[in-house]
Amino acid sequence: MPAAGLLLAAGAGRRMGGPKALVELDGELLVHRALRVLAAGGAAPPTVVVGAQAARVRAAVGGAAEVVEAADWAEGMGASLRAGLTALEPTAAQAVVVHLVDLPGVTAEAVARLVALGTPGALARAAYGGAPAHPVLLGRAHWPAVREAAVGDAGARGYLRGNPAVVLVECGDIATPEDVDTPEQLHSREWR
């Protein structure tokens, strides 16, 4: 299993009016859209990290993925990433593609480009016009250090920034990196 999928979907989505995982775009919940993109890109099996309104998000996910609850989700993305990586530790995954639920412009093709690099020593992130963004590929060898560095709302950013092992994988031709924080942003354009 070269690369599992890890979807971070624990936030409260205050500016969105509720958890982004439960927001619909074109008749599809964002959590379902993100899981579909991970699966179609070859990042499997999927794990979803929930937090705010965990029971509702868990119910929405149903049997589509393993669900892990980050009890300290309010701390920020770092707590979700730690919970997800800890849950994946006993699996056979050699790497994981980390995706965020509020990135409707990320495509299966972008995920597939990262999955193709899935080895235990891999460290890669999607880039758009050369600027690093999401999703991110973390090889198993990096998980302990990423968990240690994942604090607050930065996730793996501190570990990745300036790390010479990071490979940027250009995805600007097949995806867009914008996150959506408000209903206006979500409906302001057509997503791929």
N, C-alpha and C positions, 0 to 999 in steps of 0.2 A: 504494500500500500504506500505509494509515493507521497501523497499529500492529502491529509484530511482537511475538512472545512471547519472553520470556527467563525461563527457569526455573533458579533457583540450587539446585543439588543436589550440592554438592561436599563437604559436611561429613562427618565420621567417625561422627557419631551415637553417641558414647560411652555416653551414658545410655540410648540405645535398644538398644544391643548391636550396632550396626553402622550403616552408612549408611542414613539414613531413606528414601532413594530406593528401596531394596530391601525395605522393610517392606511387608507386605500389610495391606490394610484391605478387608474384605468381598470377598476373593478377587482384589483388584486391587492391584498395586504402587503405592505413593504416587507414583512418578515417572510412571506411566501415568495415574493419576487427575489429577494436576496438568496433564499435557499435554492430556488430554481436556478439562479445564475451559478452558484457554487457547484451544484450537481451537474449542470450542463457543461461546466468548465473542467470537470473531472476531480474536483476537491471533495472527496468522500471517504468515509461517512461524515455527515455533518453533525456539528454540535452547536447548540444555541445557548448563549448565556443570557439569562433573564434577571430582572431585579425589580424595578418599579412595576406594580400591578402584575407580579409574577404569575399568579394563578390564571389571569386572563390571557397573558401572552403564552403561557404553557398550553392552555386549552386551544389557542389559535394554532400553535405549532402541531398539536396532535401527535401522531406517530411519524411525522415527516423528518424528525431529527431527535437526537439525544438532547435533553434539556438539563442545564445546570443552573442553579440559582446562586448568584453572587450576593451573599448576605450583606456585604458592605458596599453594594453597588453605588450608593450615594456618594462615596468617596470619589468616584469618577471612573474613567475608562481603565485605569490601571487595575482596579479591583476586578473588573470583568475579565481582563486579559489573564490575570493571575488565576482566577477561578477556572477559566477555560483550559489553560495549559495544564493545570493540576488535574483536571478531569481527563485529559488526553494522555497523561503520563502512563497509565497501565495499558494503553492500546499499542498496536503494532505500527502506528503512524511514524514515518521517518521525518515528516515535515508537516506543516500546517499552513494553509492559506487563511489569513485573518481578514475578515470582511466586516464592514459596518452596515447596519440596517438602514442608515439614512443616506446611502449612495446609490440612487436609482439609475445613474448613468454608467455604472460599472457593468460590463458585459461578461458573458460566459467566455468570450474570446480572450479578454484580459486575464481572467482567472486561469484559463488554459495555458497562457504564456508563462505564468508563474508555476503552475503545477508541473510543467515540463522540466523545471529546475529542481524538483523536489528530492533532495538528498539530505542526510543528517547534518551535513555541514553548510547547507545553503542558507543564504541570507539575501533576500531580494525584495524589491518593492516596485510597484508600478510607477511609471513616470509619465508625465503629460507635458510634452514640449520640454523635456529634460528636468522638469520639477518633480521631486519625489512626492508620492501621495499613497493612496490605497488602491487595491489591497496589498497586503504584505505577506511574504513567504518566510517562515521561520523554520529552519532545520532543527531537528531534535537536540542537537548538540548545543544550541543557543538557548533552549527553554529555561534552564536554571538561571542564567544571567538576565534574561528578559524578565522573568518573574521578579527577580530582586530589584531590577531597575524600574518596574512598572508601578509608579506611584501617581496619585492624583489623577488628573484628566489627561496625562500625557501618553498613557499606554506604553508602547515600545519606542516612542520618539527619542528619548534620551539614549537608549542603547543603540539605535540605528544612526543617529546623527554623528557624522564623522567617522563611523566605523568603516575601516578600509575593506572589510569583507562584503559590504553591501553592493549588490549588483542592481543597477537601475534597468528596468525592463520597459522600454517605450511602449505605451498603450494609447497615446493620443490619437492614433488613427482609427481606433476601434471602440473607445470608451471616453467618458468624461468624469472628472473627479469631484464635481461639486456636491457638497452635502446639502441637505435640506433641513432647515430649522423651523420654518414657518409654513403654513398652508399656502401663502402667496408664493414662496419660493418653489414649492412642490408643483404648483399649477402654472408657473410663469413660462414654461417651455415644454417642448416635446422631448421626452426621454427616449433613449435607444431601446 
